Amino acid sequence: MIDVKPIIIDNYSFIAVSVQLPKTNLLAVASEKGYIMCGALDVALLNEKLKERKIIAARAVGVRTIEQLLDAPLESVTEAAEELGIQVGMKGKDALLKMR
């Protein structure tokens, strides 16, 4: 099942996507500039192979719901996200607010 819904954080709108797969869920919340995602996100790939795209993204691990993704500390962030002030350890929802 795929669930796509808008969410509001501090009066700003984002899109939350949840994909239920066998034995796992893929979770992401996106703005127009970037996104946060569950542990399935390969930040190293974005930083190395796709560096020229300057993708603004961050990853949180061990999350099973969109709510957990928003509250979890970020485990890794892309170089482009760091340029916006997004840092490892920051909560997902705080990173999204920097991506608006």
Sequence and secondary structure as in RCSB ss.txt:
>XXXX:A:sequence
MIDVKPIIIDNYSFIAVSVQLPKTNLLAVASEKGYIMCGALDVALLNEKLKERKIIAARAVGVRTIEQLLDAPLE
SVTEAAEELGIQVGMKGKDALLKMR
>XXXX:A:secstr
 EEEEEEEETTEEEEEEEEEETTEEEEEEE SSEEEE TT  HHHHHHTTGGG  EEEE  S  SHHHHHHSB S
EE HHHHHTT  TTSBHHHHHHHT 
